[in-house]
Amino acid sequence: MRRGRYGFDAPLALLGLVIGALVVLVLSVTSFMQGVPVAGVAFLLGGIYTSASAASYLYTTRRGKFAVWAEELERLKGDERLLDLGCGRGAVLLLAAERLPEGRATGLDLWRSRDQSGNDESVTRGNAEAEGVRVDLVTGDMRELSFEDASFDVIVSSLAVHNIPDAEGRARAVREAHRVLRPGGLLLLADFQHTPAYEQTLRELGVVDVRRRDLGWRFWYGGPWFRTWMLEARKPVAVG
């Protein structure tokens, strides 16, 4: 159980699913009351389907993503310097910080509430205090990181890079992540859009130890058609 307040991912999307389910169920009841059972059954099935999608979305944003990331972060040794790109309220950042007793976790964000409800640096600091961990928080754009080359052992990002509206901007963010990652360092980038393009950008940078995998039902935002993928890569170590 987490002690912080982590809000909801893309809250308007979740609200739309909930309202849609209610509307369709009301139409189902109305159809039955007016003696149109075929329409009533159709609306009922639609309402059940939309309700299940809303339940899937709610589970992922409140439980599932935490469970998945907790497993992904088990590989940390405890002394790494870690950077979370687009850390938001700190869902992944603080899970990582708990596993770094001799390391340090840094979170970077633009702090926009449209991407996550209540997304604010002060909320993230409050969550860190509630979870009993220390982190560094930086306001910045992942397309232009202020860190020096090879500053971090691990870079993570969860559902953040896709918020950059243009393909070149997303590619710049991936290139920047690669730049500030030390040789041999680990990149874990989870997203539900554009992950093949992220992989292509890394391969153009010479990264060969890279794979893309489905994170499963615990990271579905409504159903399998809105699944989340993990891009995992290690920056090559220079030879010679």
Sequence and secondary structure as in RCSB ss.txt:
>XXXX:A:sequence
MRRGRYGFDAPLALLGLVIGALVVLVLSVTSFMQGVPVAGVAFLLGGIYTSASAASYLYTTRRGKFAVWAEELER
LKGDERLLDLGCGRGAVLLLAAERLPEGRATGLDLWRSRDQSGNDESVTRGNAEAEGVRVDLVTGDMRELSFEDA
SFDVIVSSLAVHNIPDAEGRARAVREAHRVLRPGGLLLLADFQHTPAYEQTLRELGVVDVRRRDLGWRFWYGGPW
FRTWMLEARKPVAVG
>XXXX:A:secstr
   S    BSHHHHHHHHHHHHHHHHHHHHHHHTT HHHHHHHHHHHHHHHHHHHHHHHIIIIIHHHHHHHHGGG
  S  EEEEET TTSHHHHHHHHT TTSEEEEEE   TTTBTT  HHHHHHHHHHHT   EEEE  TTS  S TT
 EEEEEEES GGGSSSHHHHHHHHHHHHHHEEEEEEEEEEESSSHHHHHHHHHHTT  SEEEEE  GGG SSSGG
G  EEEEEE      
